[in-house]
């Protein structure tokens, strides 16, 4: 989870054109980000939740930072580092960290559905900067709120109150961090992503230390493979595809991952992990996604 605009200039010839790359990037964001929820669950079999994220993001961020510096991109200023620390702590420390914590007791598919409601919270937090939701957005918020209530009535979240609470705060942290960062002095998009991953890793490490998280045994092969998948595919390829979409498509199309990831995550969880989904879970998912679609379309028209 990180939403920072930017990207490279489009290719001029050959197959590397927006006509080819946009569909590929969409498929990448839909499938890769939808699958990361299942990958997190597998990685949690060998990693403590906050410690896993505290290791994942600094590794991905450091490698991206070195690559960008080697290509001549300017490093963040001290003020920008501070802003990246705040944003990284909200998006990754609070947002992703609590998602990892929740997935200890909540199915990966249901987690993805709950996280999809972040679009509702972003629409509300934008009002703090005078960008109050329009009529269609208010309708989407209302629909989404009903969906969240229905989802929490389902057996999965009702049986895991701490997991449900973690997902609520994860959503709020991600939403506020996304809105707040848009009004701050931040580095260039890709450098901002690298800096946020590095800074977010610090916050995650502090949380892991305060919780006393440590390895009781060396992670097994599936957990290590899932951890590597999260770094390479979740943090690099998926994020890069999203950056490309923000730069070459309408924001509404780029943000469509928010209502495609949950069905993908639910399908993967059910088919591969044998996760159980109740009728209330399905109804809640459909209602939440309807609300997110309404908000996305309202922003597109605006």
Backbone as CSV, one residue per row, in Angstrom:
resi,resn,N_x,N_y,N_z,CA_x,CA_y,CA_z,C_x,C_y,C_z
1,UNK,0.813,-1.190,0.000,0.000,0.000,0.000,0.856,1.253,0.000
2,UNK,1.033,2.056,-1.068,1.593,3.410,-1.098,1.151,4.056,-2.389
3,UNK,0.666,5.263,-2.335,0.147,5.921,-3.524,0.900,7.206,-3.756
4,UNK,1.879,7.182,-4.640,2.668,8.358,-4.951,2.701,8.511,-6.452
5,UNK,2.346,9.680,-6.967,2.264,9.871,-8.403,3.639,10.041,-9.005
6,UNK,3.723,9.763,-10.283,4.966,9.990,-10.978,5.257,8.903,-11.979
7,UNK,6.476,8.897,-12.563,6.862,7.848,-13.489,7.789,8.369,-14.547
8,UNK,8.244,7.476,-15.389,9.149,7.856,-16.452,8.358,8.263,-17.687
9,UNK,9.042,8.896,-18.615,8.397,9.295,-19.865,8.035,8.060,-20.653
10,UNK,6.935,8.096,-21.413,6.529,6.926,-22.172,7.521,6.563,-23.256
11,UNK,7.619,5.288,-23.534,8.510,4.823,-24.584,8.003,5.310,-25.937
12,UNK,8.948,5.497,-26.870,8.588,6.102,-28.148,8.292,5.074,-29.229
13,UNK,8.888,3.878,-29.139,8.734,2.937,-30.220,8.720,1.521,-29.683
14,UNK,8.482,0.574,-30.605,8.499,-0.827,-30.230,7.276,-1.194,-29.413
15,UNK,7.424,-2.279,-28.649,6.316,-2.764,-27.832,6.141,-1.957,-26.559
16,UNK,7.162,-1.171,-26.167,7.096,-0.419,-24.923,6.350,0.891,-25.124
17,UNK,5.082,0.783,-25.497,4.228,1.946,-25.680,3.071,1.867,-24.694
18,UNK,2.451,3.016,-24.364,1.319,2.975,-23.437,0.213,2.027,-23.861
19,UNK,0.008,1.870,-25.185,-1.055,0.972,-25.653,-0.813,-0.455,-25.175
20,UNK,0.458,-0.830,-25.063,0.801,-2.175,-24.605,1.013,-2.199,-23.089
21,UNK,1.714,-1.189,-22.584,2.112,-1.207,-21.178,0.961,-0.930,-20.218
22,UNK,-0.007,-0.105,-20.616,-1.121,0.195,-19.710,-1.919,-1.061,-19.363
23,UNK,-2.331,-1.875,-20.358,-3.028,-3.115,-19.989,-2.175,-4.045,-19.140
24,UNK,-0.867,-4.136,-19.459,0.016,-4.980,-18.657,0.128,-4.462,-17.233
25,UNK,0.226,-3.136,-17.091,0.327,-2.553,-15.752,-0.951,-2.780,-14.961
26,UNK,-2.091,-2.678,-15.631,-3.371,-2.926,-14.955,-3.457,-4.368,-14.446
27,UNK,-3.096,-5.298,-15.324,-3.108,-6.705,-14.918,-2.143,-6.916,-13.751
28,UNK,-0.986,-6.255,-13.830,0.001,-6.386,-12.763,-0.519,-5.879,-11.434
29,UNK,-1.107,-4.699,-11.428,-1.620,-4.120,-10.185,-2.784,-4.948,-9.648
30,UNK,-3.681,-5.358,-10.537,-4.833,-6.146,-10.104,-4.405,-7.466,-9.472
31,UNK,-3.546,-8.201,-10.171,-3.171,-9.534,-9.705,-2.113,-9.492,-8.613
32,UNK,-1.082,-8.658,-8.803,0.018,-8.637,-7.832,-0.454,-8.108,-6.488
33,UNK,-1.078,-6.926,-6.483,-1.517,-6.376,-5.199,-2.644,-7.212,-4.594
34,UNK,-3.444,-7.840,-5.440,-4.479,-8.707,-4.908,-3.903,-9.952,-4.255
35,UNK,-2.731,-10.398,-4.752,-2.110,-11.610,-4.213,-1.238,-11.348,-2.997
36,UNK,-0.871,-10.097,-2.740,0.031,-9.820,-1.619,-0.610,-10.139,-0.271
37,UNK,-1.940,-10.068,-0.193,-2.603,-10.403,1.072,-2.388,-11.868,1.428
38,UNK,-2.454,-12.736,0.417,-2.183,-14.153,0.648,-0.706,-14.361,0.962
39,UNK,0.179,-13.629,0.263,1.614,-13.755,0.524,1.942,-13.341,1.958
40,UNK,1.288,-12.291,2.446,1.505,-11.863,3.833,1.127,-12.978,4.795
41,UNK,0.000,-13.619,4.528,-0.445,-14.695,5.418,0.566,-15.840,5.447
42,UNK,1.122,-16.194,4.298,2.118,-17.268,4.248,3.393,-16.837,4.977
43,UNK,3.825,-15.599,4.750,5.043,-15.110,5.404,4.893,-15.080,6.920
44,UNK,3.672,-14.840,7.393,3.434,-14.783,8.837,3.633,-16.132,9.514
45,UNK,3.718,-17.199,8.752,3.987,-18.503,9.336,5.419,-18.616,9.836
46,UNK,6.286,-17.708,9.381,7.676,-17.743,9.822,8.190,-16.430,10.361
47,UNK,7.402,-15.342,10.203,7.825,-14.019,10.637,6.785,-13.427,11.594
48,UNK,7.226,-12.757,12.665,6.286,-11.961,13.459,5.768,-10.809,12.599
49,UNK,4.540,-10.316,12.825,3.917,-9.363,11.886,4.680,-8.069,11.671
50,UNK,4.966,-7.332,12.738,5.626,-6.035,12.572,7.096,-6.210,12.189
51,UNK,7.726,-7.258,12.691,9.122,-7.505,12.342,9.251,-7.855,10.867
52,UNK,8.287,-8.599,10.328,8.314,-8.931,8.911,8.284,-7.662,8.065
53,UNK,7.350,-6.752,8.380,7.255,-5.506,7.626,8.487,-4.633,7.856
54,UNK,9.044,-4.690,9.080,10.224,-3.887,9.402,11.442,-4.342,8.610
55,UNK,11.455,-5.585,8.183,12.547,-6.080,7.353,12.251,-5.875,5.866
56,UNK,10.993,-6.068,5.489,10.614,-6.011,4.077,10.844,-4.629,3.474
57,UNK,10.333,-3.607,4.107,10.354,-2.291,3.481,11.745,-1.651,3.426
58,UNK,12.579,-1.755,4.476,13.929,-1.201,4.338,14.753,-1.884,3.251
59,UNK,14.573,-3.205,3.078,15.299,-3.900,2.013,14.872,-3.366,0.653
60,UNK,13.559,-3.302,0.431,13.049,-2.798,-0.851,13.407,-1.331,-1.028
61,UNK,13.253,-0.539,0.042,13.536,0.895,-0.046,14.999,1.188,-0.293
62,UNK,15.888,0.449,0.371,17.327,0.690,0.216,17.781,0.388,-1.207
63,UNK,17.288,-0.717,-1.764,17.690,-1.080,-3.118,17.163,-0.066,-4.136
64,UNK,15.927,0.410,-3.928,15.370,1.420,-4.824,16.120,2.737,-4.666
65,UNK,16.455,3.105,-3.434,17.184,4.344,-3.169,18.544,4.336,-3.867
66,UNK,19.282,3.219,-3.746,20.600,3.112,-4.385,20.465,3.205,-5.904
67,UNK,19.457,2.544,-6.455,19.246,2.578,-7.906,18.959,4.000,-8.382
68,UNK,18.092,4.711,-7.652,17.739,6.075,-8.059,18.921,7.028,-7.931
69,UNK,19.692,6.871,-6.884,20.862,7.730,-6.711,21.887,7.450,-7.805
70,UNK,22.032,6.184,-8.185,22.973,5.824,-9.243,22.558,6.432,-10.574
71,UNK,21.240,6.651,-10.738,20.734,7.263,-11.966,20.728,8.785,-11.889
72,UNK,21.246,9.334,-10.782,21.403,10.771,-10.660,20.264,11.516,-10.013
73,UNK,19.298,10.812,-9.433,18.184,11.498,-8.786,18.623,12.092,-7.450
74,UNK,18.167,13.310,-7.171,18.560,14.005,-5.945,17.996,13.316,-4.716
75,UNK,18.781,13.308,-3.656,18.331,12.740,-2.389,17.371,13.724,-1.716
76,UNK,16.509,13.253,-0.835,15.589,14.155,-0.125,16.346,15.152,0.747
77,UNK,15.771,16.320,0.903,16.317,17.315,1.831,15.954,16.893,3.253
78,UNK,16.565,17.515,4.283,16.201,17.177,5.664,14.705,17.321,5.934
79,UNK,14.107,18.397,5.419,12.665,18.583,5.606,11.876,17.477,4.922
80,UNK,12.302,17.091,3.724,11.617,16.031,3.007,11.772,14.688,3.718
81,UNK,12.936,14.435,4.308,13.125,13.212,5.085,12.139,13.169,6.247
82,UNK,11.947,14.304,6.913,11.013,14.373,8.034,9.589,14.083,7.558
83,UNK,9.196,14.695,6.443,7.856,14.441,5.895,7.693,12.982,5.479
84,UNK,8.737,12.408,4.913,8.678,11.000,4.516,8.589,10.090,5.740
85,UNK,9.215,10.524,6.830,9.131,9.723,8.054,7.695,9.712,8.587
86,UNK,7.055,10.888,8.580,5.671,10.958,9.042,4.764,10.129,8.131
87,UNK,4.909,10.342,6.816,4.063,9.621,5.871,4.332,8.123,5.903
88,UNK,5.614,7.756,5.921,5.959,6.338,5.974,5.457,5.670,7.239
89,UNK,5.466,6.411,8.350,4.967,5.854,9.606,3.465,5.619,9.541
90,UNK,2.752,6.533,8.872,1.298,6.383,8.752,0.929,5.293,7.745
91,UNK,1.551,5.345,6.561,1.188,4.403,5.506,1.682,2.987,5.808
92,UNK,2.946,2.891,6.171,3.561,1.578,6.331,3.579,1.117,7.781
93,UNK,4.001,2.019,8.687,4.045,1.625,10.094,2.673,1.305,10.642
94,UNK,1.734,2.215,10.421,0.370,2.017,10.918,-0.473,1.226,9.929
95,UNK,-0.420,1.599,8.658,-1.263,0.961,7.657,-0.886,-0.484,7.402
96,UNK,0.298,-0.711,6.843,0.679,-2.077,6.492,0.983,-2.912,7.727
97,UNK,1.582,-2.296,8.748,1.903,-3.046,9.955,0.671,-3.644,10.608
98,UNK,-0.388,-2.861,10.714,-1.616,-3.353,11.329,-2.335,-4.361,10.437
99,UNK,-2.169,-4.238,9.121,-2.723,-5.246,8.221,-2.039,-6.594,8.479
100,UNK,-0.713,-6.564,8.609,0.020,-7.801,8.917,-0.432,-8.373,10.252
101,UNK,-0.624,-7.499,11.235,-1.094,-7.953,12.551,-2.474,-8.583,12.436
102,UNK,-3.360,-7.963,11.671,-4.730,-8.462,11.545,-4.775,-9.812,10.852
103,UNK,-3.885,-10.027,9.890,-3.932,-11.270,9.123,-3.510,-12.494,9.932
104,UNK,-3.087,-12.279,11.163,-2.844,-13.416,12.036,-4.143,-14.130,12.401
105,UNK,-5.246,-13.375,12.400,-6.536,-13.941,12.816,-7.641,-13.710,11.803
106,UNK,-7.406,-12.897,10.785,-8.421,-12.587,9.780,-7.966,-13.125,8.429
107,UNK,-8.863,-13.748,7.689,-8.536,-14.298,6.377,-8.023,-13.203,5.447
108,UNK,-7.104,-13.579,4.562,-6.487,-12.594,3.668,-7.520,-11.922,2.769
109,UNK,-8.507,-12.675,2.283,-9.528,-12.096,1.419,-10.369,-11.061,2.126
110,UNK,-10.798,-11.364,3.356,-11.601,-10.415,4.129,-10.779,-9.191,4.488
111,UNK,-9.490,-9.388,4.759,-8.610,-8.251,5.027,-8.586,-7.300,3.845
112,UNK,-8.458,-7.842,2.631,-8.429,-7.015,1.428,-9.730,-6.253,1.252
113,UNK,-10.840,-6.894,1.571,-12.142,-6.217,1.465,-12.202,-5.042,2.431
114,UNK,-11.773,-5.257,3.669,-11.800,-4.190,4.666,-10.900,-3.030,4.257
115,UNK,-9.720,-3.354,3.733,-8.776,-2.314,3.326,-9.319,-1.504,2.155
116,UNK,-10.177,-2.107,1.333,-10.757,-1.382,0.191,-11.539,-0.163,0.643
117,UNK,-12.000,-0.168,1.892,-12.761,0.980,2.404,-11.884,2.197,2.648
118,UNK,-10.567,2.086,2.371,-9.677,3.229,2.554,-10.121,4.411,1.694
119,UNK,-10.712,4.118,0.523,-11.182,5.201,-0.343,-12.250,6.034,0.349
120,UNK,-13.035,5.407,1.206,-14.066,6.137,1.938,-13.415,7.099,2.933
121,UNK,-12.412,6.610,3.648,-11.743,7.440,4.646,-10.966,8.577,3.984
122,UNK,-10.346,8.310,2.829,-9.607,9.357,2.125,-10.541,10.493,1.730
123,UNK,-11.732,10.143,1.257,-12.704,11.163,0.853,-13.080,12.049,2.031
124,UNK,-13.174,11.478,3.219,-13.515,12.271,4.406,-12.337,13.123,4.868
125,UNK,-11.138,12.540,4.928,-9.969,13.290,5.383,-9.636,14.445,4.444
126,UNK,-9.979,14.297,3.162,-9.722,15.391,2.219,-10.484,16.647,2.626
127,UNK,-11.575,16.489,3.372,-12.338,17.637,3.833,-11.558,18.521,4.783
128,UNK,-10.539,17.956,5.442,-9.703,18.755,6.335,-8.956,19.849,5.577
129,UNK,-8.810,19.642,4.272,-8.118,20.622,3.431,-9.094,21.310,2.481
130,UNK,-10.360,21.327,2.866,-11.366,22.042,2.097,-11.921,21.297,0.911
131,UNK,-11.530,20.043,0.716,-12.005,19.258,-0.423,-13.095,18.289,0.051
132,UNK,-14.223,18.855,0.440,-15.300,18.019,0.950,-15.933,17.195,-0.155
133,UNK,-16.415,16.018,0.166,-17.016,15.153,-0.848,-18.188,15.830,-1.550
134,UNK,-18.332,15.522,-2.832,-19.485,16.001,-3.590,-20.661,15.052,-3.360
135,UNK,-21.789,15.368,-4.008,-23.014,14.612,-3.741,-22.839,13.119,-4.006
136,UNK,-22.268,12.772,-5.155,-22.084,11.361,-5.477,-21.086,10.699,-4.529
137,UNK,-20.087,11.486,-4.094,-19.113,10.944,-3.152,-19.764,10.672,-1.790
138,UNK,-20.657,11.567,-1.353,-21.383,11.333,-0.097,-22.221,10.067,-0.201
139,UNK,-22.816,9.863,-1.369,-23.594,8.642,-1.579,-22.685,7.423,-1.483
140,UNK,-21.509,7.519,-2.107,-20.554,6.420,-2.037,-20.094,6.158,-0.616
141,UNK,-19.884,7.221,0.166,-19.489,7.071,1.565,-20.563,6.356,2.369
142,UNK,-21.808,6.735,2.136,-22.908,6.109,2.843,-23.018,4.627,2.496
143,UNK,-22.921,4.340,1.198,-22.987,2.940,0.750,-21.828,2.145,1.357
144,UNK,-20.635,2.727,1.290,-19.465,2.041,1.827,-19.565,1.803,3.322
145,UNK,-20.106,2.791,4.063,-20.267,2.644,5.502,-21.209,1.482,5.828
146,UNK,-22.276,1.380,5.064,-23.208,0.258,5.247,-22.485,-1.069,4.993
147,UNK,-21.653,-1.078,3.962,-20.898,-2.289,3.651,-19.946,-2.681,4.766
148,UNK,-19.280,-1.676,5.375,-18.363,-1.955,6.494,-19.126,-2.553,7.670
149,UNK,-20.315,-1.999,7.953,-21.139,-2.529,9.050,-21.529,-3.976,8.769
150,UNK,-21.980,-4.246,7.537,-22.371,-5.605,7.174,-21.184,-6.554,7.275
151,UNK,-20.011,-6.099,6.805,-18.820,-6.942,6.860,-18.466,-7.290,8.302
152,UNK,-18.615,-6.329,9.204,-18.290,-6.579,10.610,-19.325,-7.464,11.295
153,UNK,-20.495,-7.620,10.674,-21.496,-8.536,11.219,-21.203,-9.976,10.833
154,UNK,-20.334,-10.161,9.823,-19.986,-11.505,9.382,-19.170,-12.232,10.430
155,UNK,-19.091,-13.546,10.302,-18.417,-14.354,11.304,-16.927,-14.096,11.396
156,UNK,-16.269,-13.752,10.271,-14.815,-13.608,10.251,-14.340,-12.483,11.163
157,UNK,-14.855,-11.271,10.964,-14.409,-10.144,11.774,-15.032,-10.150,13.159
158,UNK,-16.264,-10.635,13.272,-16.901,-10.680,14.578,-16.161,-11.633,15.512
159,UNK,-15.574,-12.675,14.935,-14.828,-13.633,15.731,-13.418,-13.170,16.042
160,UNK,-13.002,-12.044,15.496,-11.659,-11.513,15.738,-11.736,-10.010,15.978
161,UNK,-12.199,-9.593,17.173,-12.365,-8.158,17.439,-11.063,-7.376,17.354
162,UNK,-9.940,-7.963,17.806,-8.665,-7.254,17.722,-8.232,-7.098,16.267
163,UNK,-8.481,-8.134,15.466,-8.156,-8.033,14.051,-8.998,-6.983,13.357
164,UNK,-10.297,-6.926,13.707,-11.183,-5.926,13.122,-10.740,-4.518,13.503
165,UNK,-10.385,-4.335,14.785,-9.927,-3.018,15.247,-8.638,-2.614,14.535
166,UNK,-7.724,-3.586,14.343,-6.462,-3.297,13.662,-6.706,-2.832,12.235
167,UNK,-7.667,-3.451,11.548,-7.972,-3.071,10.173,-8.582,-1.676,10.097
168,UNK,-9.390,-1.320,11.096,-9.977,0.024,11.128,-8.879,1.069,11.253
169,UNK,-7.965,0.861,12.201,-6.886,1.838,12.406,-5.889,1.815,11.250
170,UNK,-5.682,0.651,10.641,-4.807,0.587,9.467,-5.376,1.429,8.338
171,UNK,-6.683,1.321,8.128,-7.351,2.096,7.084,-7.261,3.589,7.367
172,UNK,-7.487,3.977,8.608,-7.419,5.398,8.966,-6.011,5.943,8.807
173,UNK,-5.003,5.164,9.212,-3.618,5.612,9.078,-3.218,5.784,7.634
174,UNK,-3.591,4.802,6.795,-3.264,4.891,5.365,-3.973,6.074,4.716
175,UNK,-5.241,6.264,5.061,-6.024,7.338,4.446,-5.489,8.708,4.833
176,UNK,-5.263,8.925,6.135,-4.770,10.237,6.567,-3.375,10.503,6.009
177,UNK,-2.507,9.478,6.007,-1.169,9.664,5.453,-1.203,10.013,3.979
178,UNK,-2.121,9.398,3.235,-2.234,9.687,1.805,-2.654,11.129,1.561
179,UNK,-3.629,11.608,2.342,-4.125,12.972,2.173,-3.094,13.983,2.662
180,UNK,-2.509,13.732,3.827,-1.545,14.662,4.425,-0.337,14.857,3.522
181,UNK,0.150,13.777,2.930,1.368,13.854,2.121,1.187,14.715,0.878
182,UNK,-0.041,14.815,0.376,-0.289,15.603,-0.828,-0.078,17.097,-0.596
183,UNK,-0.043,17.511,0.664,0.080,18.937,0.998,1.414,19.251,1.657
184,UNK,2.380,18.347,1.497,3.690,18.543,2.103,4.778,18.610,1.046
185,UNK,5.946,19.089,1.463,7.119,19.126,0.586,7.732,17.727,0.548
186,UNK,7.515,17.032,-0.563,7.979,15.656,-0.698,8.997,15.556,-1.832
187,UNK,9.852,14.531,-1.832,10.808,14.341,-2.932,10.093,13.951,-4.214
188,UNK,10.872,13.732,-5.275,10.327,13.209,-6.524,9.635,11.876,-6.238
189,UNK,8.601,11.549,-7.006,7.749,10.395,-6.669,8.470,9.103,-6.309
190,UNK,9.344,8.614,-7.185,10.013,7.357,-6.908,10.951,7.464,-5.713
191,UNK,11.644,8.603,-5.580,12.501,8.813,-4.418,11.666,8.908,-3.153
192,UNK,10.489,9.503,-3.266,9.583,9.571,-2.122,9.186,8.168,-1.679
193,UNK,8.920,7.294,-2.638,8.560,5.916,-2.304,9.705,5.223,-1.574
194,UNK,10.926,5.396,-2.087,12.088,4.771,-1.446,12.284,5.303,-0.033
195,UNK,12.175,6.629,0.126,12.367,7.235,1.443,11.280,6.808,2.415
196,UNK,10.046,6.713,1.935,8.956,6.282,2.813,9.153,4.848,3.269
197,UNK,9.648,3.987,2.382,9.887,2.603,2.786,11.004,2.523,3.819
198,UNK,12.050,3.326,3.637,13.138,3.343,4.606,12.667,3.873,5.962
199,UNK,11.938,4.986,5.940,11.469,5.596,7.187,10.387,4.744,7.852
200,UNK,9.491,4.202,7.032,8.456,3.345,7.592,9.045,2.124,8.266
201,UNK,10.170,1.626,7.720,10.841,0.490,8.333,11.346,0.810,9.729
202,UNK,11.774,2.055,9.941,12.231,2.469,11.274,11.081,2.413,12.266
203,UNK,9.930,2.971,11.883,8.758,2.956,12.771,8.316,1.524,13.061
204,UNK,8.308,0.689,12.022,7.917,-0.704,12.197,8.887,-1.434,13.117
205,UNK,10.182,-1.123,13.001,11.175,-1.735,13.867,10.975,-1.350,15.321
206,UNK,10.616,-0.089,15.558,10.361,0.369,16.928,9.156,-0.357,17.517
207,UNK,8.089,-0.476,16.706,6.882,-1.169,17.177,7.201,-2.634,17.480
208,UNK,7.964,-3.265,16.584,8.329,-4.666,16.792,9.145,-4.837,18.072
209,UNK,10.055,-3.889,18.334,10.879,-3.963,19.545,10.029,-3.769,20.797
210,UNK,9.100,-2.807,20.754,8.238,-2.569,21.911,7.353,-3.768,22.206
211,UNK,6.972,-4.492,21.153,6.142,-5.689,21.327,6.965,-6.914,21.694
212,UNK,8.285,-6.760,21.642,9.154,-7.883,21.964,9.162,-8.970,20.903
213,UNK,8.896,-8.594,19.665,8.867,-9.590,18.592,10.275,-10.092,18.287
214,UNK,10.407,-11.373,18.061,11.679,-11.987,17.713,11.411,-13.325,17.036
215,UNK,12.421,-13.847,16.397,12.291,-15.142,15.731,12.465,-16.264,16.746
216,UNK,11.521,-17.162,16.775,11.642,-18.346,17.627,12.323,-19.484,16.872
217,UNK,12.343,-19.391,15.548,13.016,-20.374,14.708,13.266,-19.733,13.353
218,UNK,14.178,-20.303,12.590,14.454,-19.770,11.260,13.242,-20.020,10.365
219,UNK,12.765,-18.993,9.639,11.573,-19.163,8.787,11.740,-20.313,7.803
220,UNK,10.648,-21.042,7.569,10.708,-22.141,6.624,10.690,-21.619,5.191
221,UNK,10.837,-22.529,4.250,10.955,-22.135,2.836,9.733,-21.380,2.316
222,UNK,8.490,-21.847,2.574,7.329,-21.086,2.082,7.292,-19.652,2.614
223,UNK,7.627,-19.471,3.895,7.617,-18.125,4.474,8.674,-17.238,3.829
224,UNK,9.854,-17.803,3.571,10.927,-17.031,2.939,10.563,-16.667,1.502
225,UNK,9.961,-17.612,0.788,9.549,-17.333,-0.594,8.466,-16.258,-0.629
226,UNK,7.521,-16.326,0.312,6.470,-15.311,0.378,7.066,-13.948,0.712
227,UNK,8.044,-13.923,1.608,8.717,-12.675,1.981,9.428,-12.074,0.769
228,UNK,10.124,-12.929,0.006,10.801,-12.453,-1.204,9.792,-11.953,-2.227
229,UNK,8.661,-12.641,-2.331,7.602,-12.222,-3.258,7.097,-10.826,-2.897
230,UNK,6.923,-10.570,-1.617,6.430,-9.261,-1.180,7.416,-8.151,-1.541
231,UNK,8.711,-8.451,-1.448,9.723,-7.446,-1.785,9.759,-7.192,-3.285
232,UNK,9.905,-8.272,-4.058,10.108,-8.139,-5.501,8.819,-7.742,-6.221
233,UNK,7.742,-8.475,-5.939,6.506,-8.239,-6.669,5.646,-7.162,-6.009
234,UNK,5.446,-7.253,-4.698,4.588,-6.283,-4.024,5.171,-4.891,-3.973
235,UNK,6.477,-4.792,-3.582,7.087,-3.474,-3.377,7.716,-2.897,-4.640
236,UNK,8.177,-3.729,-5.558,8.826,-3.240,-6.768,7.893,-3.243,-7.970
237,UNK,7.541,-4.429,-8.454,6.773,-4.510,-9.689,5.380,-3.914,-9.538
238,UNK,4.667,-4.299,-8.475,3.316,-3.775,-8.280,3.315,-2.273,-8.115
239,UNK,4.229,-1.771,-7.302,4.295,-0.333,-7.082,4.698,0.403,-8.358
240,UNK,5.678,-0.134,-9.090,6.110,0.504,-10.334,4.968,0.537,-11.353
241,UNK,4.188,-0.539,-11.415,3.047,-0.570,-12.333,2.037,0.499,-11.954
242,UNK,1.813,0.679,-10.658,0.862,1.691,-10.192,1.358,3.097,-10.526
243,UNK,2.653,3.321,-10.341,3.246,4.619,-10.679,3.054,4.902,-12.171
244,UNK,3.282,3.901,-13.009,3.121,4.073,-14.456,1.679,4.429,-14.790
245,UNK,0.730,3.763,-14.144,-0.683,4.042,-14.408,-1.045,5.466,-14.000
246,UNK,-0.541,5.926,-12.865,-0.834,7.289,-12.426,-0.324,8.314,-13.431
247,UNK,0.768,7.968,-14.094,1.391,8.915,-15.014,0.779,8.871,-16.414
248,UNK,0.168,7.742,-16.788,-0.278,7.575,-18.176,-1.780,7.324,-18.326
249,UNK,-2.537,7.288,-17.251,-3.972,7.048,-17.362,-4.730,8.013,-16.456
250,UNK,-6.059,7.987,-16.605,-6.900,8.765,-15.705,-6.757,8.233,-14.278
251,UNK,-6.801,9.112,-13.280,-6.698,8.664,-11.887,-7.740,7.602,-11.530
252,UNK,-8.941,7.737,-12.096,-9.991,6.768,-11.786,-9.593,5.369,-12.237
253,UNK,-8.932,5.275,-13.392,-8.506,3.972,-13.881,-7.371,3.427,-13.027
254,UNK,-6.417,4.291,-12.668,-5.307,3.849,-11.830,-5.793,3.388,-10.460
255,UNK,-6.797,4.087,-9.918,-7.308,3.752,-8.589,-8.269,2.581,-8.601
256,UNK,-8.547,2.041,-9.775,-9.510,0.937,-9.858,-9.018,-0.313,-9.142
257,UNK,-7.718,-0.348,-8.789,-7.214,-1.501,-8.043,-7.968,-1.679,-6.736
258,UNK,-8.490,-0.576,-6.175,-9.146,-0.629,-4.863,-10.382,-1.519,-4.876
259,UNK,-11.041,-1.656,-6.041,-12.209,-2.526,-6.075,-12.007,-3.764,-6.951
260,UNK,-10.757,-4.000,-7.384,-10.442,-5.251,-8.072,-9.627,-6.170,-7.166
261,UNK,-8.747,-5.585,-6.335,-7.943,-6.398,-5.426,-8.755,-7.292,-4.505
262,UNK,-9.838,-6.789,-3.881,-10.579,-7.659,-2.946,-11.120,-8.943,-3.560
263,UNK,-11.820,-8.889,-4.720,-12.271,-10.160,-5.302,-11.108,-11.093,-5.636
264,UNK,-9.990,-10.527,-6.123,-8.821,-11.347,-6.424,-8.296,-12.005,-5.157
265,UNK,-8.186,-11.203,-4.079,-7.673,-11.739,-2.812,-8.609,-12.801,-2.247
266,UNK,-9.912,-12.556,-2.328,-10.882,-13.534,-1.825,-10.781,-14.832,-2.622
267,UNK,-10.691,-14.723,-3.952,-10.609,-15.906,-4.807,-9.350,-16.712,-4.505
268,UNK,-8.217,-16.030,-4.370,-6.961,-16.719,-4.049,-7.055,-17.392,-2.683
269,UNK,-7.615,-16.680,-1.704,-7.745,-17.241,-0.368,-8.614,-18.478,-0.322
270,UNK,-9.704,-18.448,-1.084,-10.637,-19.582,-1.084,-10.056,-20.776,-1.839
271,UNK,-9.477,-20.519,-3.026,-9.007,-21.611,-3.869,-7.702,-22.223,-3.376
272,UNK,-6.796,-21.395,-2.873,-5.473,-21.898,-2.493,-5.387,-22.210,-0.999
273,UNK,-5.897,-21.306,-0.176,-5.751,-21.483,1.266,-6.962,-22.121,1.924
274,UNK,-8.040,-22.310,1.160,-9.231,-22.910,1.740,-9.935,-22.017,2.743
275,UNK,-9.783,-20.688,2.586,-10.440,-19.761,3.514,-11.958,-19.809,3.327
276,UNK,-12.665,-19.605,4.411,-14.120,-19.638,4.392,-14.677,-18.230,4.245
277,UNK,-15.659,-18.074,3.400,-16.322,-16.787,3.189,-17.815,-16.986,3.400
278,UNK,-18.406,-16.208,4.309,-19.831,-16.328,4.588,-20.632,-15.453,3.635
279,UNK,-21.940,-15.647,3.643,-22.812,-14.837,2.799,-22.736,-13.369,3.194
280,UNK,-22.680,-13.085,4.504,-22.560,-11.694,4.954,-21.248,-11.079,4.480
281,UNK,-20.174,-11.871,4.465,-18.887,-11.372,3.962,-19.014,-10.948,2.501
282,UNK,-19.678,-11.784,1.712,-19.837,-11.492,0.282,-20.707,-10.249,0.089
283,UNK,-21.811,-10.166,0.839,-22.701,-9.004,0.737,-21.951,-7.738,1.130
284,UNK,-21.198,-7.816,2.232,-20.424,-6.654,2.669,-19.414,-6.226,1.640
285,UNK,-18.734,-7.205,1.006,-17.748,-6.891,-0.023,-18.401,-6.173,-1.190
286,UNK,-19.528,-6.676,-1.662,-20.211,-6.070,-2.803,-20.631,-4.640,-2.481
287,UNK,-21.166,-4.417,-1.275,-21.620,-3.076,-0.890,-20.444,-2.116,-0.785
288,UNK,-19.349,-2.549,-0.142,-18.165,-1.692,-0.022,-17.627,-1.325,-1.400
289,UNK,-17.511,-2.310,-2.281,-16.980,-2.039,-3.616,-17.887,-1.108,-4.399
290,UNK,-19.202,-1.211,-4.189,-20.134,-0.293,-4.850,-19.880,1.140,-4.381
291,UNK,-19.636,1.303,-3.089,-19.332,2.633,-2.561,-18.037,3.185,-3.116
292,UNK,-17.008,2.319,-3.210,-15.718,2.762,-3.744,-15.851,3.146,-5.215
293,UNK,-16.612,2.375,-5.977,-16.843,2.706,-7.393,-17.530,4.060,-7.525
294,UNK,-18.523,4.326,-6.679,-19.242,5.600,-6.736,-18.296,6.771,-6.461
295,UNK,-17.433,6.628,-5.459,-16.486,7.698,-5.129,-15.481,7.885,-6.260
296,UNK,-14.972,6.777,-6.811,-13.997,6.856,-7.905,-14.578,7.553,-9.119
297,UNK,-15.815,7.213,-9.462,-16.463,7.837,-10.625,-16.743,9.309,-10.370
298,UNK,-17.085,9.651,-9.134,-17.319,11.062,-8.812,-16.060,11.876,-8.982
299,UNK,-14.915,11.317,-8.554,-13.636,12.017,-8.714,-13.269,12.133,-10.183
300,UNK,-13.592,11.084,-10.960,-13.271,11.125,-12.387,-14.047,12.236,-13.094
301,UNK,-15.328,12.377,-12.753,-16.145,13.432,-13.351,-15.676,14.819,-12.929
302,UNK,-15.234,14.921,-11.660,-14.726,16.216,-11.183,-13.459,16.609,-11.920
